[in-house]
Amino acid sequence: MQINVNGRLVPIPDAWQEESLLQVLREALGLVGAKYGCGAGLCGACTVLLDGEPVRSCLTPVSAVVGRQVTTVEGLASQDKLHPVQQKWLSASVPQCGYCQSGQILATVALLNRTPKPTEAQIDEALSGHLCRCGTQPRVRKAILQIAEGS
């Protein structure tokens, strides 16, 4: 079995083919941006993009992504340049502990691809399933609005 991760076809060892996408990404491939949070798809820390849409990798069997494009937070940057959402996260000082940030960043990328100028309500809806215990939600919303405004 092979899966497409961040634009690269990678073989999945036989021993990993019954695992969750999260386990394969972290343990077999060494891509640790997606985090194990709740293990039940409720917190959003494990979010990755599957064909451009956010999914909970802790609930997604790796076998379900064959023939599809998986994008992790590590795959957003190109060469040595951060993705604009990653750059805005830093310039707006969004992260605090950072545990939930990769999931929020990927959900934001998907939102902005669908809706380049989202309203606050659309932002809140897109990120409603992302638990942030540090309380950075106002900074997240502000950063997304700044990206949408082009600033």
ZIJORA-V464825 format. One line per field, one symbol per residue. ss: DSSP state (h for helix, s for strand, l for the rest). Layout:
ss = ???
This chain:
ss = lssssllssssllhhhlllshhhhhhhhllllllllllllllllllssssllssssllllshhhhlllssslhhhllsllsllhhhhhhhhlllllllllhhhhhhhhhhhhhhlllllhhhhhhhllllllllllhhhhhhhhhhhhhll
